Amino acid sequence: MLLPSFQYHEPKSLNEAIGLLGEMGGGASILAGGTDLLVNMKKGKLSPKNIVCLSRVEELKGVKRDHGLMSIGPCVTAADLKDREEVKSDFSALAEGAGLLGSPLIRNLATIGGNIVTARPAADLAPPLMVYGARVVLKKTEGERTLPLEEFFLGPGQTSLETGEILCSIVLDSPPSFSGGGYVKLGLRKSLEISLVNVAAFLSLDGPSGPVRDARIVLGAVAPKPMRSSSAEETLIGGEPDERLFQIAAEKAAGDARPINDFRGSAEYRREMVKVLTKKALVKAYEEAKLREWRRWK
Ligand SMILES: Cc1cc2nc3c(=O)[nH]c(=O)nc-3n(C[C@H](O)[C@H](O)[C@H](O)COP(=O)(O)OP(=O)(O)OC[C@H]3O[C@@H](n4cnc5c(N)ncnc54)[C@H](O)[C@@H]3O)c2cc1C
């Protein structure tokens, strides 16, 4: 399978990239790691006339921490996210998701920006980012806007990204003390596998043993886009964090899920797995919330 022909552009700054996209209107595609775009082009699903490659735009790489915020460049790869100390310590569920994405070869290429913009319901980075309340910063020639990530996703493969817009950064608030996250993925294989179900959880506690001050649960691959489980979150907030509470929340999450039957698994099996994975993600989040406090006291 050969790639269709196209004009290749390699801007060296964000302004140049935005300018090029502005001039080309809808006839251009952005290229980051290429693990989605090039595959779709080879399959003949996409044939953009112009490709704007971001590999030389330094402003879109790297992770910064400033004034209680972490800002992640869209060209940071899954391999980098998985290994970065500041991501592992403050946003462990994101590091876990990155470590479970594809294979080492794919992780070396796949970027966080590409993973978000592709908007696959089963993507590995969206649920962890959503539980940490991530926002996306989008820029085009006319200006800049910031959106909560959960509002960015519209449906499978659909986002609110406008023509000529670039995802420029992903912003996260530094997590409070007594808080922790967890991510669990279920596939049919152990690697190179798109999730059958995935779940991310975040818990923030009033103290080392509770009660739960804030909770977020995001379910992947069981709806047209990654979804918050509001019933599970409501159950958790104000409760004492223990096995019994986590079990009730897991059952609520299974009730909220909207899975479908397909060749990889039945809706019934997926719903059952939401229950199992939610409980596991909550246990991980709680273990980390306790550990974070222990680290702070040291
Ligand atoms: C074998 C294989 C296994 C995979 N396994 C997994 C898996 O386990 N989990 C998973 O979640 N995904 C998986 N994927 C999908 C893919 O690797 C990820 O979605 C990856 O993160 C996409 O990033 P990329 O940099 O390669 O994106 P690209 O292919 O470069 O781009 C993807 C889309 O995003 C757009 N885009 C990229 N960056 C920007 C930006 N900054 N602003 C605006 N638009 C942008 C592009 O125009 C394109 O439409 C797999 C893919 C393959 C081929």
The ligand as an ORCA input file, in Angstrom:
! r2SCAN-3c Opt
* xyz 0 1
  C      -0.296     -0.823     15.687
  C      -0.996      0.289     16.408
  C      -1.360      0.116     17.739
  C      -2.017      1.135     18.431
  N      -2.346      0.915     19.734
  C      -2.985      1.896     20.423
  C      -3.344      1.691     21.797
  O      -3.093      0.640     22.407
  N      -3.981      2.716     22.439
  C      -4.292      3.884     21.808
  O      -4.858      4.776     22.456
  N      -3.969      4.094     20.512
  C      -3.326      3.141     19.793
  N      -3.001      3.342     18.486
  C      -3.404      4.590     17.824
  C      -2.303      5.690     17.758
  O      -1.019      5.154     17.903
  C      -2.519      6.778     18.810
  O      -3.803      7.341     18.696
  C      -1.444      7.874     18.729
  O      -1.394      8.519     19.983
  C      -1.702      8.911     17.640
  O      -0.664      9.884     17.713
  P       0.229     10.283     16.462
  O       1.202     11.279     16.946
  O       0.770      9.093     15.781
  O      -0.892     10.971     15.556
  P      -0.923     11.265     13.982
  O      -1.190      9.984     13.253
  O       0.259     12.059     13.542
  O      -2.202     12.175     13.933
  C      -3.483     11.679     14.302
  C      -4.539     12.767     14.036
  O      -4.360     13.847     14.927
  C      -4.117     15.061     14.197
  N      -3.135     15.820     14.995
  C      -1.965     15.356     15.507
  N      -1.389     16.288     16.287
  C      -2.206     17.376     16.233
  C      -2.144     18.679     16.852
  N      -1.145     19.053     17.674
  N      -3.142     19.551     16.586
  C      -4.185     19.201     15.775
  N      -4.291     17.987     15.189
  C      -3.310     17.082     15.414
  C      -3.616     14.615     12.825
  O      -3.892     15.583     11.826
  C      -4.452     13.356     12.635
  O      -5.745     13.686     12.222
  C      -2.334      2.348     17.769
  C      -1.945      2.533     16.422
  C      -1.285      1.521     15.751
  C      -0.875      1.747     14.324
*
